[in-house]
Amino acid sequence: MSQKRDYYEVLEVAKDASEQDLKKAYRRLAMKYHPDQNPDDDTAAERFKELTEAYRVLSNSETRARYDRFGHQGATSGGAGYTGMDFDMDLGSMTDFFESIFGSMFGGATRRRRVRRGNDLQYDLKVTLEQVISGADLRITIPRAVSCDECGGTGALKGTSPRVCSRCGGHGQIRLQQGIFMMSSTCPSCNGSGQEVAEPCPSCDRGLVEKEEEFNVSIPPGIEDGKVKVIRGAGEHGRNGAPPGDLNIRVFIERHSVFERDGDDLVCEQAITWPQAVLGDEVEVKTIDSTVRMKVKPGTRSGQVYLLRGKGVPHFYSSGRGDLRVKIDIDVPTKLNDAQVELVEQLGKALGTAVKMKRHSLVDKVKSLFD
């Protein structure tokens, strides 16, 4: 830029803007024009440089006062030690500046070693519908990475210790020059730990070994299919003293041979005879955890549904249980003797339906034995 613009105009604020107004304006515009957001836009990089220069001047009460009185020349000479915007300045100084505006968004990781928690693990647990109804305490065995007992999790040969990384000096980050900006990235030699091992432990992989461990899993009544239970700290151990991850247990409910789950309700079929459907009766119905008596009304049709209150699945988030929906299936006999056939024919005639079953001769009956 051949001629510097007014700093207040650059930050899009009034000349009487408060310190908070300046900071808010700079945050908004810096996020918009930051080079990381505009990697192929040289104009944005210049705009970002201009913004930062304006904010550094106006955010300091002494340089702001000189700027208001003498303009750009007054702000860049003497007094508070401001010498213009210098992007080759010490990284620590730049980090302090950006962290005062954005927290740890820019460069914060250069001050400390990266400590990453262990990986989370997932386990698929199959349970029966009966276990869902009553609840269950189960025990599972899983392999997971844990700290090596031989080296104490350091990854170094027993009797030795990790040393400060020679490449990053223990920061876990290295500085990279990208155009006019000094950026930082994770050190490839130590993977951000800030330490390197000269003599690795032969019993582990950088401080971790795989080991099978047992855990208790409590299945609460009414748990839903696909629900995830989390056991905190039961995942893989972290390296460099980092906390362990979690164990995520996804619950899958096995298909039942009799009952089908529909939300907190259960559905089943109940076979009754044709006389029971016509005249009504009281039948035994097997529920998921007991046997009850159910009244069948006269004239019940096939497919009709009866409701047994409170015989379903326990509510997971509240007390009580869902219902059992019993679907009626009328069992029609396929083989009748002569006396039974005659009775059915008489009933049909009485009901206005003349049904005459074809009588089979003795020869037909003998032939059927060989079909």
C-alpha positions, 0 to 999 in steps of 0.5 A: 500500500503506497499510502497508509489509511487512517487507522480508525477507518481501517478498523471501521470504528469512530474516533471516540471508540472505546478499548472494547470497541477496538478489540471487538472490531479487530477480532471481527476483521482479523478473523475475516482477513487472516491468511489461514482463511484466505491462503491464495489471496495476497490482498487479504494478507496485506489487509490483515497486516494493516489491521494488526498495525492499526490495532497495535497503535490504537490499543495502546493509550500512549501511541493512540494519543500521539497518533491522534495528535500527530498522525502516522509519523507521531505513532511510529516514533519514540515513546512507547517503543513502537517501530511499525508492524514487524512480522519478523518479531520474536514469536513469543511476543507475537503469541502474547499479542494474539493470545490477548485478542483471541485466547489460545487461537494463535500460537498458544500451543508453542508454549506447552507440550501437546498432551493428547488423551488416549483413544476412545474404544467402542464395543458392541454388546448384544443383550436379550429382550428378557435382560432389557425387561429386568435389567442385567449386570454383565461382564465384558473383556476387551483388549486395550492399550495401557501403560507399560509396566516395564518402563512406567509408560515413558517408552524408554529403556528401563533405567533411562529417561526421555530427553528434551527433543533436540529439534523443538527444544521441548516445546512440541512445536516448530516455527515455520516462515510462510511469507511475511508470517511466522507460523508454528506446527507440531514437531515431527520428531517428537509428535508434539510431546517435547521429548525424544527417546534415545533407547526405546523400551523393547516391551512396548510401543512408545510406552503402551502395550495391549492388554485384555481387561474386564469391565462390569456393564450395568444394563438398566431396564428399558434400555433402547436398541442402539443406546450407548453407555460410556465408561469414563477412563476405560479407553486406551491410556494416553501417552506422556501422562495424558488421561485415558480415553473412554469406552463407548458400549453400544447396546444391540437387542437380539430378535425375540422368537415370540415378542416384537418391540415397538417403542415401550410396547410389546407385540405378540400373536395369540392363537385361539380356536374358531369356537372360542372366537365365536362364543368368547372365552378366557385364555392363557397368554404368555407375557415376557415375564409371566403368564396371565388370563385374558378374556376373549369377547364373543365374535372376535375376528382374526387380527383383532388386537387386545391390550394388556396394560403394563405388560410391555417394556419398562420406561427408560426415563420414567416409572411404569411399563408399556403395554402388550398388544396381543394380536388374535390368530384364529386357528382353523382346523385342517383335518376333521372326522366325519362326525365333526364335518357333519356338525359343521355342516349343520351349523353352516346350514343353521347360519344360512350357509349351506356347505356340503363337504365332498365325501371321500370313498374308502378307495380315495382314502387308501389312495391318499396314503400313497400320495 
